[in-house]
Amino acid sequence: MLRQSGGLAENTPLAAVSDLFSVIARGQITRADLARETGISRMTLGQRLGLLVDSGLVIELAQTVPSGGRPTRMLGINPDFGVLLSADVGESFIRLAVTDAQGTIRQQAQYGYDRMDGPEAALELIVHGLKTLLQDLQPAPFPIGLGVSLPAPIDVKAGKVVGPSILYNWDDLDVVEWLSTRLDVPVVVENDVNLMTLFEAVRSPGTSDHFMFIKVGTGIGSGLILDGHLYRGADGASGDIGHIQLNRDNAPLCRCGKVGCLEAHAAGWAIARDLRAVGLEARDAHDVVRLVNQHVPEAIGLVRQAGRAVGEVVADAVSILNPSTIRIGGTLGKTHEYLLAGVRERVYQRCLPLATSRLVIELAPPSDMACLVGATISLRQKVFAGPFTGAMLERFQAWQTGQA
């Protein structure tokens, strides 16, 4: 005779309660609110919750809310039912993290790498590093999935890098397939700036549902939160402001092969180029920041000029999208008001008062964890919602059976 779990047979597929799990995964909720949101009867709700609780996926939390009588306990997902994996591929390093199901970091590591070695060397390092981190966790946890941050344009539907980018020879490589087959987990791959945008929106929830993040470093890019959701566009190319062309005489050549792109005027590599032209030693955006902090006039002047160039493009975005908050980060964000002043100058000069009267333009506090945390957020949004939740719960049920 089958043991019953809240009225449901023990062998009931967990995928059958995926919709309920998705609602609970969005945040703490009471049974009454859960019933109202899902439209499920009290008896059926009790049966389905019993299955989720008995499986270790959902727990009653210590938090309670008044209910007119005895305080009602809140429900939430069990942070220990599995782990989320994340990887941040930079220009010269790879950061890795293992978090619980709520996103709290349990293990992390950082490795140096040479991007000129090509993609497989980097991906092998990710696989080896994550397996090492997982081996340090006992008992062996259920791996929910992997989120990957890449400094490149990403076709999110295909899971591929689309050049040009700083990643050598990654074009058209199916990163999702490569990693998922070796780690046996679902994989989400996303552009680093989009993940920074998710991080900033979660770090400061008061930024509202209309938010723009701009990364100004070696390159320039932006991410958009519109109506509370990350906006990628039809093919994942939204926010690529670095290759908008400015109307200038004698426009410089950009790394992409076009002339006059914003990057060719205002990115870290372009400012370093102009500093070398006047005899100063500067290889990259980090050197630009160093010279600004040393109060070198030529560096300060070029950063101010770069801010005004960025501001021209941002002003057009403000006129089209009407965000309520714009946050600027990246390496050149460390030049503080020298960059920010130029952006504000052009935006307030060019936009109508209705779009700027309540607009906040500010710097993002620097964080080395932005892409890793953003990758975790993106992964949770995918595997804890929609059609992917059922597949995740089926994997979890099979994993539990194998552990028994």
Buried (B, 14 or more C-beta within 10 A) or exposed (E): EEEBBBEBEEEBEBBEBBBBBBBBBBEBBBBEBBBEEBEBEEEBBBBBBBBBBBBBBBBBBEEEEEEEEEEBBBBBBBBBBBBBBBBBBBEEEBBBBBBBBBBEBBBBBEEEBEBEEBBEEBBBBBBEBBEEBBEEEEEEBBBBBBBBBBBBBBBBEBBBBBBBBBBBBBBEBBBBEBBBEBBEBBBBBBBBBBBBBBBBBBBBEEBBEBBBBBBBBBBBBBBBBBEEEBBBEEEBBBBBBBBBBBEEEEBBEBBBEEEBBBBBBBBBBBBBBBBEEEEBEBEBBBBBBBBBEEEBEBBBEBBBBBBBBBBBBBBBBBBEBBBBBBBBBBBBBBBBEBBBBBBBBBBBEBBEEEBBEEBEBEBBEEBEBBBBBBBBBBBBBBBBBEEBBBEBBBBBBEBBEEEE
